[in-house]
Amino acid sequence: MPDPDQAIERKRGSGVKLVYDLLRDEILDLKLAPGSAIDEVALAARFGMSRTPIREALVRLVGEGLIETLPNRSTMVSNIDFLGMHAYFDALVLMYRVTTRLAAQHHRAEDLIDIRAHQAEFSAAVRTQDALAMIATNAAFHSAIAAAGRNAYYAGFFDRLLGEGRRMLRLYYQSYDDRLPSRFVDEHEEIIAAIEARDVAAADRLGKAHGEQIVEQIGRLLTRHERLDIDL
């Protein structure tokens, strides 16, 4: 006979994931604005569940730096750290380079299939000018490249950087009516070709250029133009 306590725990666990996933997407897509208040009671009513899974989901979001608990015990969506953007951009460009060159060195045939599938989704999002889909499919594309490099530490760190950048990209797209130049699709195709050819130097160069031009455009709005340049 099933253990009712285990059933309750599974149900609560799925509730935590539901709340976490939805709130995380809403924060990263700016549906919940930086600085906006988080009300546990309102969330419990919205999701039709007790405050316990709500609190557990919020703890996870606090751990990711997306939510802050203030001294008065109230909770709010974290503000974007514009002052620290130059350091973030340096790390982002470096990881574009590292993950792309490692994919050129270590990819397998099945990795290319996965990368191309994400590229097709990204291309479709650009054609329809769906900003949220563009951000998500672009991240999935580069995550697939990182996975092809066979270094879980780099892949995990890059995923974290891409996640943190979603709010900045959303602000950027909003600044010009959610339209993305089609050249990004072409740049992805060039990256895929370099990876497939196992051309490590070209993969490094293309990854660096791709990261820097994205950073440059965002930087026009958000931060200063200092870049880290390291020979790998």
C-alpha positions in Angstrom: 0.0 0.0 0.0 1.4 3.4 -1.0 2.8 5.5 1.9 0.6 8.6 2.2 3.6 10.6 3.6 5.6 9.8 0.5 2.7 10.8 -1.8 2.4 14.1 0.1 6.2 14.8 -0.2 6.1 14.1 -4.0 3.2 16.4 -4.4 4.9 19.1 -2.4 8.1 18.6 -4.4 6.3 19.1 -7.7 4.6 22.2 -6.3 7.9 23.7 -5.3 9.2 23.1 -8.9 6.1 24.5 -10.5 6.4 27.7 -8.4 10.1 28.0 -8.9 10.0 27.5 -12.7 7.2 30.0 -13.2 8.6 32.7 -10.9 12.1 32.2 -12.3 10.8 32.7 -15.9 8.7 35.7 -14.9 11.7 37.3 -13.2 14.2 36.6 -16.0 11.6 37.7 -18.6 11.0 41.0 -16.7 7.3 40.1 -16.2 8.2 40.6 -12.5 10.2 43.9 -12.5 13.4 44.3 -10.5 12.6 45.7 -7.1 9.0 44.5 -7.1 7.6 43.0 -3.9 7.0 39.2 -3.5 3.9 38.4 -1.4 3.8 34.8 -0.1 0.1 35.0 0.7 -0.7 36.2 -2.8 1.4 33.5 -4.4 -0.2 30.8 -2.2 -3.6 32.0 -3.4 -2.4 32.2 -7.0 -1.0 28.7 -7.1 -3.7 27.2 -4.8 -1.2 25.6 -2.4 0.1 26.2 1.1 2.9 28.7 1.9 5.5 25.9 2.6 6.2 25.0 -1.1 6.1 28.8 -1.9 8.8 29.5 0.7 10.9 26.6 -0.6 10.7 27.9 -4.1 11.6 31.4 -2.9 14.6 30.0 -1.0 15.9 28.5 -4.3 15.5 31.9 -6.0 17.3 33.7 -3.2 20.1 31.2 -3.7 20.3 32.2 -7.4 20.4 35.9 -6.5 17.1 36.5 -8.2 15.2 37.4 -5.0 16.3 39.2 -1.9 15.0 39.0 1.7 15.2 42.5 3.3 16.0 43.2 7.0 12.2 43.8 7.6 11.7 40.2 6.4 9.9 41.4 3.3 10.9 39.8 -0.1 11.6 41.5 -3.4 12.9 40.8 -6.9 16.6 41.5 -7.0 17.7 44.6 -8.8 20.1 44.2 -11.8 23.7 44.9 -10.8 24.5 47.4 -13.5 27.7 48.5 -11.7 29.1 45.0 -12.0 28.3 44.5 -15.6 31.8 44.9 -16.9 33.0 41.9 -14.9 30.0 39.9 -16.0 30.7 40.8 -19.7 34.3 39.7 -19.3 33.3 36.3 -18.0 30.6 35.9 -20.6 32.9 36.6 -23.6 35.6 34.3 -22.1 33.0 31.5 -21.8 31.8 31.9 -25.4 35.4 31.4 -26.5 36.2 28.5 -24.2 33.0 26.5 -24.8 33.1 27.0 -28.5 36.7 25.9 -28.9 36.2 22.9 -26.7 33.2 21.8 -28.7 35.4 22.0 -31.8 37.9 19.7 -30.1 35.6 17.2 -28.4 32.2 17.1 -30.1 30.5 13.9 -31.2 28.2 13.4 -34.1 25.1 13.4 -31.9 26.2 16.8 -30.4 26.0 18.4 -33.9 22.4 17.0 -34.3 21.4 18.6 -31.0 23.2 21.9 -31.8 21.5 22.2 -35.2 18.1 21.4 -33.7 18.5 24.4 -31.3 19.8 26.5 -34.1 16.6 25.8 -36.1 14.5 26.8 -33.1 16.5 30.0 -32.7 16.2 30.8 -36.4 12.4 30.4 -36.3 12.2 32.7 -33.2 14.2 35.4 -35.1 11.9 35.1 -38.1 8.8 35.6 -36.0 10.6 38.3 -33.8 9.5 36.5 -30.6 11.9 38.1 -28.1 11.3 35.6 -25.3 11.8 32.7 -27.6 14.9 34.2 -29.1 16.5 34.6 -25.6 15.5 31.0 -24.6 16.6 29.3 -27.9 19.9 31.3 -28.0 20.7 30.1 -24.5 19.8 26.5 -25.4 22.0 26.7 -28.5 25.1 27.8 -26.6 24.4 25.4 -23.8 24.4 22.6 -26.3 27.7 23.8 -27.6 29.1 23.9 -24.0 27.8 20.4 -23.4 29.6 19.2 -26.6 32.9 20.5 -25.1 32.8 17.7 -22.4 33.6 19.9 -19.5 30.8 20.0 -17.0 32.3 22.8 -14.9 32.5 25.1 -17.9 29.1 24.1 -19.1 27.5 24.7 -15.6 29.2 28.1 -15.2 28.2 29.2 -18.8 24.6 28.1 -18.1 24.6 30.3 -15.0 26.0 33.3 -16.9 23.4 32.8 -19.7 20.6 32.7 -17.1 21.8 35.8 -15.4 21.9 37.6 -18.7 18.3 37.0 -19.6 17.1 40.1 -17.9 19.7 42.2 -19.6 18.9 40.8 -23.0 15.2 41.4 -22.3 15.9 45.1 -21.6 18.0 45.3 -24.7 15.3 43.8 -27.0 12.7 46.1 -25.5 14.9 49.1 -26.3 14.4 48.5 -30.1 11.0 46.9 -30.2 12.0 43.3 -29.8 13.7 43.0 -33.1 16.9 41.1 -33.5 19.2 41.4 -36.6 19.2 38.2 -38.8 23.1 38.3 -38.7 22.9 36.4 -35.4 21.5 33.4 -37.2 24.4 33.6 -39.8 26.9 33.9 -37.0 25.5 30.7 -35.4 25.9 28.9 -38.7 29.5 29.9 -38.9 30.1 28.7 -35.4 28.5 25.3 -36.2 30.7 25.0 -39.4 33.9 25.7 -37.4 32.9 23.1 -34.7 32.0 20.5 -37.3 35.4 21.1 -39.1 37.2 20.8 -35.7 38.8 24.1 -36.5 39.7 25.2 -33.0 41.3 28.5 -33.9 38.2 29.5 -36.0 35.9 28.4 -33.2 37.8 30.5 -30.7 37.7 33.5 -33.0 34.1 33.2 -33.8 33.0 32.6 -30.2 35.0 35.7 -29.1 33.5 37.9 -31.9 30.0 36.6 -31.3 30.2 37.3 -27.5 31.9 40.7 -27.9 29.4 42.1 -30.4 26.4 41.1 -28.2 28.2 42.6 -25.2 29.0 45.8 -27.1 25.4 46.4 -28.0 24.2 45.8 -24.5 27.0 47.9 -23.2 25.9 50.9 -25.1 22.9 51.0 -22.8 24.3 49.6 -19.6 28.0 49.7 -18.9 31.5 50.8 -19.8 33.6 49.2 -22.6 36.5 47.4 -20.9 37.2 43.8 -22.1 39.4 41.0 -20.9 41.6 39.5 -23.6 43.4 36.3 -22.8 45.4 34.0 -25.1 44.2 30.5 -24.7 
